[in-house]
Amino acid sequence: MTDLTFYDAAFPPNPEPTGFDGVAFYIGGDTPNVWTKEEVDATTTRFRLPIFVRSDPAQANASKDAASARAQLAVIGAPRGILVALDSETSIDPNYVASFYYDMRNADFPVIDYGSVSSVFGNHIPDGYYWGAHWTNRPHLDPGTDMTQWEATGA
């Protein structure tokens, strides 16, 4: 298996960073910016990982959020089967996560839960796909995660 590197950006960077295999970008929720189709299409990386953010799921409806995520996936032309990240930040709400997950999975979009490694496992994502944030500033894969965000480079 080959390790891949992604950059994660709320806003499309200008210039786009080089040397990455993919970009993680935002499609909705409580993000400060939803990427447009033109912005997604302008990236030169091979892989794209759409992210839906819900940092306070107790104040949200998982089914409505999943419908919103699917609508934005349609806008950007994302194919069925593409992995979608649910950015739950530091929240632990297994009911919300399960509802979002099943709504997305039933529409053929698998989900990986992103959040701090101190909290993400509390969400009990049914397929067990976790993207943990553990900023050590050195490349690594935390036990139990499929992806690890190990560096934050600022805004």
N, C-alpha and C positions, 0 to 999 in steps of 0.2 A: 504494500500500500504506500502511496506517495502522500506526503504532507503537502497541503495547499495553504497558501497565505492569502488572506483577504484584508482589505481595509474597510472600515465602517465609517460612514459619513452621513450626518443629518442633512447636509447640503452638498451638492456636487462640488468637489474641489476643483479649483482652477489654478494651476494645471493639475490634471489627474496624476496621482502618484504612480510611479513606474515600479516594475518588479513584483507585482502582485498577480495572483491567479484569478482573483475575483473581488467583487465589491458587494458589501451588505448595505442596502439602502432601504428607505422607509416608505411604506405604502399606506399608513394611516394610524389611527388611534391618537394618543396624546403626544405625538411627535411635533416638534416645531415646524417640520416641513415634510410634505408629501412630494416625492419625486414624480416628475411628469414622464410621459412616454419618451419625449424628446431627450430628456436628461438621461434616462436609462439607456436609450439607444445610443447616446453619445459616448458611453463608456467603452473603453477599448479592452477591458479585461475579458477573459474567456467565460468566467462564471459570474452569475448574479444571484444574490440571496435576498429576497424581499423580506422586510421586517414589519410586523404590526406591533405597535407599542401599547401596552396597557399597564401603567405603573400602579394604578389603584383599582383593581378589578371589582372591589366591593361596591364601587359607584357606577358600574357599567353592566351592560347586558351582553353576555358572551355570544348569543345567537346573532344579535344585531352587529356586533363587532366582526364576527366571521363573515356575515353578509357584506359588510363594508369592505373587508379585506378581499373577498372574492370579486367584488365589483371593481376594485382598483387593479387587481390582477388581470381582469378582462381588459381594462383600459390600456394597460401597458403591454398586452398581448402575451402574457405569461402562459406557457403551455400547462395543461393538466399534468400532474405528477411532479411539478417543481416543488422543492422543499421550501417551506415558509417558516420563518422564525417568529415566535411569539415572544416579544421582549417584555418580561414581567418584572424587570428591574430587581428590586429586593422583596417584592410582595410574595406572599405564600397564600394561594387560594386554589386548592386542588379542584374544587367544584367548577370555578370559572374556567380553569385551564382544560379540564376534561370536556366541558361543553363546547368551548372553542375548538378543541382538538377534534371531537367527533363531527361537528358541523363541517370543518375543513376536510377531514378525512373522507367523509361521505361524498364530498365534491371532488375527490381525487387529488387533494393537496395535503401531503404529509407535513407534520409540524414538529419543529424542534423548539424546546423552551430555552430561552436565554435569560440569564440573570446571574447574580452574584453566586459563587459556589457555596457561600454560607446559607443561601436560601433556596436556590433553584430546585434542589432535590425534594424539597417539601411539596412541590406541585404535582408530583407523581404523574408525569406525562405517560399515557398508556403505552406508547411504543418504546419509551425509555430513551428518547433522543434528547440530550442535554448539551447546551452551549454555555459553558461556565465562564464567568469573568473572574480572573485571578491574576491581578497585575503584579507580576514578578519582574517584568521587563526582560524576561528571557524566554525563548521558545520552549514550550512544553505542552503536554496534554494531561490535564488533571484526571485522576482516576474517576471513572464513572461518566466522563463527558465524551462526546463525539467531536467537540470543538472547544477550544479554550482561547478566550481573549486575554492575552498576557501582557499587552502593552496599551497604554493610553497616551496619545501624542498631543493632547490638548483639544481645543474646541474643534 
